[in-house]
Amino acid sequence: MPDRKPTPPSASPRRGPRAAAPSATGVRAAVERVSVGPLSRLSQLPRAVPFLIVLGLLVAGIVVGGPVGAILLAVVTLAVAWLLYLGWPRLTTSERLGRTAVLLLAVALCVTQVFPRS
């Protein structure tokens, strides 16, 4: 019986095989076409930069509060929704649930800034 070498983690696929995603049409195609420029510029930044921008907007939105804080949190919420929309066809069910939970949390933070408890 020949010895088999284990497959290194970097060489193994993250998920099982998938069928090719169908070509986008209509609104999705338009959103994807418009998103190519901003996403290509975003991908050229160091990985920490987008994270730090989102973190800064979240912290500022929570600390500042009121309408200004709600606007800062709305920017983050819209960015999360945009990325979720673009990635939706390729996500597994658990990934969709996780990302939807993050989106709902961002919406809840934004709403609590607009309508704070007295």
C-alpha positions as CSV (number, residue, x, y, z in Angstrom):
1,M,0.0,0.0,0.0
2,P,1.6,3.3,-1.1
3,D,2.1,6.1,1.4
4,R,-0.1,9.0,0.7
5,K,1.1,12.5,1.6
6,P,-1.5,14.6,3.3
7,T,-2.7,17.6,1.3
8,P,-1.5,20.8,2.7
9,P,-4.3,23.1,4.0
10,S,-3.5,25.8,1.5
11,A,-3.9,23.4,-1.4
12,S,-7.3,22.0,-0.3
13,P,-10.4,23.8,-1.4
14,R,-12.3,25.8,1.2
15,R,-15.6,24.3,0.1
16,G,-16.8,21.5,-2.1
17,P,-17.2,21.9,-5.8
18,R,-19.8,24.3,-7.0
19,A,-21.6,24.8,-10.2
20,A,-20.6,27.9,-12.1
21,A,-22.7,30.9,-11.1
22,P,-25.1,31.9,-13.9
23,S,-24.4,35.2,-15.6
24,A,-25.9,38.2,-13.9
25,T,-28.7,40.0,-15.7
26,G,-30.8,43.1,-15.1
27,V,-30.2,45.0,-11.9
28,R,-27.6,42.6,-10.6
29,A,-25.5,43.0,-13.8
30,A,-25.7,46.8,-13.6
31,V,-24.7,46.8,-9.9
32,E,-21.8,44.4,-10.6
33,R,-20.7,46.6,-13.5
34,V,-20.8,49.8,-11.5
35,S,-19.0,48.0,-8.6
36,V,-16.0,46.9,-10.5
37,G,-14.1,50.3,-10.2
38,P,-14.6,50.8,-6.5
39,L,-13.9,47.2,-5.7
40,S,-10.7,47.1,-7.7
41,R,-9.5,50.3,-5.9
42,L,-10.5,48.8,-2.6
43,S,-8.6,45.5,-3.3
44,Q,-5.4,47.5,-4.0
45,L,-5.4,48.9,-0.5
46,P,-3.6,47.1,2.4
47,R,-6.0,44.7,4.1
48,A,-6.0,46.7,7.3
49,V,-7.1,50.0,5.7
50,P,-10.7,49.0,4.9
51,F,-11.0,47.3,8.3
52,L,-9.7,50.4,10.1
53,I,-12.0,52.7,8.1
54,V,-15.1,50.6,9.0
55,L,-14.0,50.4,12.6
56,G,-13.4,54.1,12.8
57,L,-16.9,54.9,11.4
58,L,-18.5,52.4,13.8
59,V,-16.8,53.8,16.8
60,A,-17.4,57.4,15.7
61,G,-21.0,56.7,15.0
62,I,-21.5,55.2,18.5
63,V,-19.6,57.8,20.4
64,V,-21.0,60.8,18.6
65,G,-24.6,59.6,18.6
66,G,-27.6,61.5,17.4
67,P,-28.2,62.2,13.7
68,V,-24.5,62.5,12.9
69,G,-23.8,59.1,14.5
70,A,-26.7,57.6,12.6
71,I,-25.3,58.9,9.3
72,L,-21.9,57.4,10.1
73,L,-23.5,54.1,11.0
74,A,-25.7,54.3,7.9
75,V,-22.6,54.5,5.7
76,V,-21.2,51.3,7.3
77,T,-24.7,49.7,6.9
78,L,-24.9,50.5,3.2
79,A,-21.4,49.2,2.6
80,V,-22.2,45.9,4.4
81,A,-25.4,45.6,2.4
82,W,-23.6,46.4,-0.9
83,L,-21.0,43.7,-0.2
84,L,-23.6,41.2,0.9
85,Y,-25.6,41.8,-2.3
86,L,-22.6,41.3,-4.5
87,G,-21.5,38.1,-2.8
88,W,-24.9,36.5,-2.2
89,P,-24.8,34.1,-5.2
90,R,-21.5,32.6,-4.1
91,L,-22.2,32.3,-0.4
92,T,-23.3,29.1,1.4
93,T,-26.3,29.1,3.7
94,S,-24.3,29.6,6.8
95,E,-22.3,32.4,5.3
96,R,-25.5,34.1,4.2
97,L,-26.9,33.8,7.7
98,G,-23.8,35.2,9.3
99,R,-23.6,38.2,7.0
100,T,-27.3,38.9,7.3
101,A,-26.9,38.9,11.1
102,V,-24.1,41.5,10.7
103,L,-26.3,43.6,8.5
104,L,-29.2,43.4,10.9
105,L,-26.9,44.4,13.8
106,A,-25.7,47.4,11.8
107,V,-29.3,48.4,11.0
108,A,-30.1,48.1,14.7
109,L,-27.2,50.3,15.7
110,C,-28.3,52.9,13.2
111,V,-31.9,52.8,14.4
112,T,-30.9,53.2,18.1
113,Q,-28.9,56.3,17.2
114,V,-31.9,57.8,15.5
115,F,-34.3,56.8,18.2
116,P,-32.4,56.6,21.5
117,R,-34.0,55.5,24.7
118,S,-34.9,58.4,26.9
